[in-house]
Amino acid sequence: MTVEGVDLDVPSEQTPTVAGPSGCGKSPLLHLLGGLDRPDEGEVRPGGRRIDLIGERALARLRHRAVGFGHQDFHLGTG
């Protein structure tokens, strides 16, 4: 998974939507923002706090208080 050249600034009163074609990097971006994955390089700062440096317990608190994940149903079966 690769996310390159992303610089995203969202005012606190806004709720962004991430959309795009399959394979464009939506899931890796959201995994980084939610602290599910850590970057190989660069920084992740939702809310101004560098979450790429905090521990698992602090990440769990962040996800509980500030991050929401909505998943689509995948209907990939043939039958």
C-alpha contacts under 8 A as a table, 3 or more apart, distances in Angstrom:
res1	aa1	res2	aa2	distance
1	M	25	G	7.53
1	M	28	P	6.23
2	T	25	G	7.05
2	T	28	P	7.00
3	V	6	V	7.03
3	V	25	G	6.30
3	V	28	P	6.71
3	V	29	L	6.47
10	V	14	Q	6.59
10	V	15	T	7.80
10	V	16	P	7.34
11	P	14	Q	5.61
12	S	15	T	7.77
12	S	47	G	7.86
18	V	26	K	6.59
19	A	26	K	7.02
20	G	24	C	6.49
20	G	26	K	7.12
21	P	24	C	5.87
22	S	25	G	7.97
23	G	26	K	7.58
25	G	28	P	5.44
25	G	29	L	6.17
26	K	29	L	5.29
26	K	30	L	6.26
27	S	30	L	5.12
27	S	31	H	5.99
28	P	31	H	5.03
28	P	32	L	6.21
28	P	37	D	7.88
29	L	32	L	5.23
29	L	33	L	6.27
30	L	33	L	5.00
30	L	34	G	5.97
31	H	34	G	5.20
31	H	35	G	6.07
31	H	36	L	4.89
31	H	37	D	5.42
32	L	35	G	5.15
32	L	36	L	6.05
32	L	37	D	5.07
32	L	38	R	5.99
32	L	39	P	6.84
32	L	44	V	7.01
33	L	36	L	7.74
33	L	44	V	6.60
33	L	45	R	7.78
33	L	46	P	6.57
34	G	37	D	7.76
34	G	63	R	6.61
34	G	67	V	6.25
35	G	38	R	6.49
35	G	51	I	6.70
35	G	52	D	7.29
35	G	59	L	6.27
35	G	63	R	7.71
38	R	52	D	5.83
39	P	42	G	6.53
39	P	43	E	7.18
39	P	44	V	7.67
39	P	52	D	6.87
43	E	50	R	6.61
43	E	51	I	7.93
43	E	52	D	6.18
44	V	49	R	7.90
44	V	50	R	5.57
44	V	51	I	5.82
44	V	52	D	5.55
45	R	48	G	4.92
45	R	49	R	4.86
45	R	50	R	4.43
45	R	51	I	5.96
45	R	52	D	7.66
46	P	49	R	5.96
46	P	50	R	7.20
46	P	51	I	7.34
50	R	53	L	6.02
50	R	54	I	7.21
51	I	54	I	5.24
51	I	59	L	7.16
54	I	58	A	6.28
54	I	59	L	6.76
55	G	58	A	5.46
55	G	59	L	6.25
56	E	59	L	4.95
56	E	60	A	6.14
57	R	60	A	5.10
57	R	61	R	6.44
58	A	61	R	5.09
58	A	62	L	6.20
59	L	62	L	4.97
59	L	63	R	6.17
60	A	63	R	5.17
60	A	64	H	6.17
61	R	64	H	5.04
61	R	65	R	6.13
62	L	65	R	5.26
62	L	66	A	5.53
62	L	67	V	6.71
63	R	66	A	5.59
63	R	67	V	4.66
63	R	68	G	7.13
64	H	67	V	6.57
